[in-house]
Amino acid sequence: MSQTWATSGVDLHLDLDPATGRRTGLEHALRDAIRAGRLAPGARLPATRRLAVELGLARNTVAAAYDQLVAEGYLTARRGAGTQVAPLPRHDHTTPAATGPDDHTPLHDLRPGSPDVSAFPATDWLRATRRALAAAPARAHGYGDPRGRIELRTALAEYLGRTRGVQATPDRIVITSGYAQALSLLATVTDGPFAMEDPGLPFHRAVVARAGRHVVPLPVDDFGARTPPDVAAAVVTPAHQYPTGVPLHPTRRHALTTWARTTGALLVEDDYDGEFRYDRQPLGAVQGTAPDHVAYAGSASKTLAPGVRLGWLVLPAHRVDAVVDAKLHTDHHTEVIGQLALADLITTHAYDRHIRARRLRYRKRRDLLVRRLHHLASHGVTTHGVSAGLHVLVEHPDETAVTARAAEHGVALGALAEHWHHPAAATRHGVIVGYGSPPDHAYRAALDALALVLA
């Protein structure tokens, strides 16, 4: 006998076998649902009277089945809290030294590329969402402009011009679902090979390659990316190169824009960590000096959280239509409610306040990390890229040994070897330490573990 109850607040399909008896059949059905995960730990079960009505059973039959499962440890029953599914013991197959409370979380997460997500401004976001939804017309919830909501594009044009020196108008901005989609769209509409920084993020190279473009190395030295070879586009991170942390030198900035103007190729500016700088004046966007030749890309992944899938492209005017068409045929447009909320955060300056607060907090974290690393200089440790961003490159002569010790101590780091186009030809060795991910209460312990790894 199959039954589903819905009026009790939960919706669950139960298979009751008449051959086993009503009480036993209910016990088996509930036990199977818990074991299979269809009833999760903490789920509240219906009152015995309500479930009895739903299933056509006597209330005493349901009560007896509940009591039996409480006795077996499948359920808990407390006065005022009702009957709930009990927490079940975990069966972890992970190495205790390498992981935290779940299978994918290291004990000490110092991987680069992520901010402290526990600092997400939930209260401000909730207020912004309420205001935005109250003001939005009903048509905002239908299919819209592939470029994105005009409210966000207008807010970004003002914000990026004010804070990053970007020359932007709303009609040249396309809202995307993060930086990865922005890069994919550009690769889709740009015929020819792409030059990408070496070392650089492997995932971004994969995004371009999956769009059908050949990727060639663009060497990076102490002055940043060099002038690209004969390619259709070059992708650079001028504000804080990933992973070396070097800012693009003024002569290189000029050389890159001259190359784009002369060849007609596209220069893609990934404004990686552009908002987070500590010991130097902010560097304006390269796009501001060559808006007709540079596609500027940014996102809210570092300033807010990676879970906020919002990014943006500021495009040369002659490239807008092609990108908009590609966006239309990719996902039509990015989700709307987040766009409206972010627009409100920007226009009320709550976004500026959040970034300033995060900048101060990350600087303190950076300072703690640099002090720890300074004491390890005698072990061959040198640091690079400390003036901005959310990561530090730690050069070490024995990268393999460091990464092995990190795994033993449950410390997750970025391996520099993975970032080279051709690892066998790597000219530098070390690890990339991100100081954005750990929550405040876990940060000092993470640094203690890092010191053991690098010593």
Sequence and secondary structure as in RCSB ss.txt:
>XXXX:A:sequence
MSQTWATSGVDLHLDLDPATGRRTGLEHALRDAIRAGRLAPGARLPATRRLAVELGLARNTVAAAYDQLVAEGYL
TARRGAGTQVAPLPRHDHTTPAATGPDDHTPLHDLRPGSPDVSAFPATDWLRATRRALAAAPARAHGYGDPRGRI
ELRTALAEYLGRTRGVQATPDRIVITSGYAQALSLLATVTDGPFAMEDPGLPFHRAVVARAGRHVVPLPVDDFGA
RTPPDVAAAVVTPAHQYPTGVPLHPTRRHALTTWARTTGALLVEDDYDGEFRYDRQPLGAVQGTAPDHVAYAGSA
SKTLAPGVRLGWLVLPAHRVDAVVDAKLHTDHHTEVIGQLALADLITTHAYDRHIRARRLRYRKRRDLLVRRLHH
LASHGVTTHGVSAGLHVLVEHPDETAVTARAAEHGVALGALAEHWHHPAAATRHGVIVGYGSPPDHAYRAALDAL
ALVLA
>XXXX:A:secstr
 EEEE TTS  EEEE  GGG HHHHHHHHHHHHHHTTSS TT B   HHHHHHHHT  HHHHHHHHHHHHHHTSE
EEETTTEEEE        S TTT  SSTT  SEE  SS   GGG  HHHHHHHHHHHHHHS GGGGSS  TT  H
HHHHHHHHHHHHHH     GGGEEEESSHHHHHHHHHHHS S EEEEES  HHHHHHHHHTT  EEEEEEETTEE
    S SEEEE  SS TTT     HHHHHHHHHHHHHH  EEEEE TTTT BSSS     GGGG TTTEEEEEES
TTTT TTS  EEEE  GGGHHHHHHHHHHHHSS  HHHHHHHHHHHHTTHHHHHHHHHHHHHHHHHHHHHHHHHT
TGGGT EEE TTBSSEEEEE S HHHHHHHHHHTTEE EEGGGGSSSGGG S  EEEEE SSS HHHHHHHHHHH
HHHH 
